[in-house]
């Protein structure tokens, strides 16, 4: 759950409080498509997660003023290569943030390997500050690499979510902890699959009302969420042109709308009518 893969999914599926992300168990955890990992991969991930948890607790126990927020702010600076100020250097020392970073790096690689998505490792290494974006075929900057990684992860997770839903309809449930989940379910029959929901609130819906144009988001998770908000606000079927008219932006971003709508269809949030119009499911 501490891996970059889950963070990307949780930020897209979860809610917000003002401008802060909120982790919603129903949306972020219960719909998350875990990898069909081998026993060895599961053991590796579990061991790294336990080491990560133990490290944070140990350092906080040794230094009363040390906070997770402080540690992770310093960790982010290590990834970006920014210089640490005096206060941050103390946090770096007390929290052994270099060790924290190493554990997160190892966990991210192990999770990618469990999914079989090792082709994304070069992007991950740049995002985690372990490589420069100067290799052939990689985006030019770390920010560009992060957007590319986030987009690729979300696309694959949404597709895998749809696969898991289809499997559960056929009776195949990939229990995460079967010894607890099966007895708790009260039955052996497959449960209705929970689909990825794109969280929206009233303020977002108001902002997406037709006639109020807003900038087209740069990152795919925000794009998916924005399109869902437009459809919620419209409360009626919309053509792709009508959805595009709710946004401003230059470039070829409109070409991505069909893919985004298809993503929302795949996760059960939107359906396409026979006339091609998109409407909330």
N, C-alpha and C positions, 0 to 999 in steps of 0.2 A: 504493500500500500504506500510505501515511501518512495517508490520508483518514479522516474520521470514519466513512464508510460501511464501510470495511474493518475498522476498529477494532471496531465494533459486532458484525460477523460473527465476527471472530476471538475476541472475548471469549465469545461464545456457543458456538462450535464447538471452541475450544481447551481445554487442560487447566489444572490448577492445581498449584502446589507450595506446600503449606501454604495460605496465603491469597493467594498471588500468582499472577496469570495466566501461563500458559506457552503460547508460540506453537508450534503443531505444524504443520509444513509440509504433511503429508498431509491434515490436517483443515481447516486455516485457509486454505491457499493453493490446493491442488489442487481443492478443492470450491467455491472462491469463484466466483460467477457474475459475470464481468466484463461491463461494458456493451457493447452493440453500437454502439460509438462511431464517429463520423465521423472521417476522417483529420485534420480540423482539431481536433476535440476531443482526439484522441490526442496530437497535437503540443502542444496547450496543456497537457495534464496532464503530459506528459513534461518540458516546459520548466519547469513549476512544481516538479516533483519534483527536477529537477536543481538548480534554484536553492536549494531547501530544503536539499538535501544539502550543496551548496557553502557555504552560509551557516553551517551548523553546524560543518563542518570548519574553515572559515576562522577563526571566533571561538574555537574550541578551540585552534587552532594559535597564536593570538595570546595566549591566556591559559591557562597550564599547569594551573591549578587548576579550570578551568571544566568542569563535567560536564553530560551530557545530562539526568541526573536533576534537577540543580539548575535548569537552564534550563526544563525542562517543569513543574517545581513552580511556578516563577514564572509561567509561561504560564498555568497553571490559575488562579492568583490574579488575573491580569489578566482572565480570562474571568468570574470570579465577582465582581470588583470589590473584593476584599479588599485591605487596606493591606499594603504590603511592609515588612518590618523592614529593619534596616541591612544585614544580610548579603544579603538578597534584592535590595536596591537595587543592590548591587555586581554581583550576578549579572545583573540586568536591564541594567545598563550594559555590562558586559563581553560579554554574550551578544547584545546588541542584540535583546532578547526581543520588543520591539515589532515589529521587522522579521520575526522568526520567526512571530509571531502573524499578521501580514498575509499571509505566504506560505501559512500553513495555512488561513486564511480563504479565500484565493483558490483554493487546491486543493480545499477542500471544496465550494465553489460550482461549480467546473469539473466535479467528479465527479458531483454531483447533476444538472447539466445534461446530462452524457453519458448518464446513465440516463433522462433525461426526467422527473425527479422534482422539478421546480422548485416544485411545490406545497408541498414541505417546507422551502423556503428561509426562510420566516418563523420556523419553529421553530429552524432552524439558526442564524439570526442572534441569537436570544435565547441559545441555548446557548453560542455563541462570544463572548458579551458585547458584541455590537454593537447590540443593541436591547433595550428593556425589554418584559416580557410584559404590556403594557397594551393591546394591540390586540384588537379584537373577535374572539372565536372562539379566542383562544389560551389555554392554561392559565394559571393565576394566578401561578405562580412559575417561576423558572428551572429548579428541580429537576423540577417538573411538566412543563415543556417538554422537558427532557432525556429523561424517561421516555417521553413521547409520541413524540419523535423516534426513540429507540432502538426502541420497539415497532413503529413504522411501517416503519423500515428493515429490521428483522429479518423482519417479515412479508413484505415485498416481495422480499427476498433469498432467503428460503426458497422462495417461489413461483417466482422466476426460476431457482433451482437445479433445481427440478422440471422447468421448461420446457427447460432446457439438457440435462437427462438424457434427456428424451423426444426432443429433437433428435438427440442422439448415437446413440440407438437407431435412428433413421431414417437415420443416416449423415452428419449434419451436425455437424461439430466446429468450434467457434469457437476456433481456435488463438490463443493470446496472442502467441507468437513462432514462427510457422510455420517459419521458416528453420532453427530449432533443434529444435523439437518434432517435426516430421514425420520428419526423418532419425533422430532418437533413438528414435522409436516403432518403426522397422523395418518399417512397413507403412502403407498408406494406409487400411486399414479402420478404422472407428470403434472406439474402445476402450470397454469397459464403463464406464458413467458412475459416477463416485464420488459418493455421496450425502453430504449433511451428516450427520455423526455427532455425537451429544451425548455429550461426554466425561464419564465417571464413573470414580471410583476406588473401592477397597474400602471406604474410610472413609465415602464418600458412600452406598454401597449399604447399609452397616450402619445408617447413620442413617435410611435410608428404610424399614427393615423394618416390616411391618405391626404396629401396636400402639404404635409410637413416633411420636407426632404432632409435627409441627413447623410453625412459622408459614408461612403462604402468602407467597411472595416478592412484592415490590412490582413488579418489572420483568419484562417479558415474557421476555427471555432466561433469567432465573433460573427463571421459571415452567416454561418448556419443559424446562429441565434437570432441575428437581425432579420433574416428572411422569415423565420418562424414568428417573430414579433409582428411583422407586417401582416401576415395572414391572420393572426389572432385579432389584430386591431380592425382589419377589414370585415371580419365575420361574414365573408362571402367569397365565392370562388374568384380567383384572380388569374389573369394571363401573365406570362413571364414579362411581357412589356409593362404591364401595370405594376408589377413588383419592382422592376428596374426603375420605374418612374419615381419611386419613393426614395431613391438614393442619388447622391451626386458623386462624381469621381471620373477621373480620366483613365485612359488605357482600355484594355480588353477585358475588364472585369465582368461585363455583362455576359461574356461567353461562358462564364462559370456558373451562371444561374441554373441551367438545366441540371448540372451535376449536383448542386446544392439541394435542389428540390428533390432529385432522385434519392439523395441521402436521407432527407426527411421522410420520404415515402418508405425507404428501406427499414427505418426504425419505427414505423407505424405512427408517426406524428402527422403526416400529411398523406392525402391520396390524390391521384390524378383522375379527373373525370374523362369520359370518352371524348369530350371536345378538347381535351388537353389542359383545361384549367386546373389550377392547384387549389385545394381546399383542405382545411383542417380535418383530420380523420375523426 
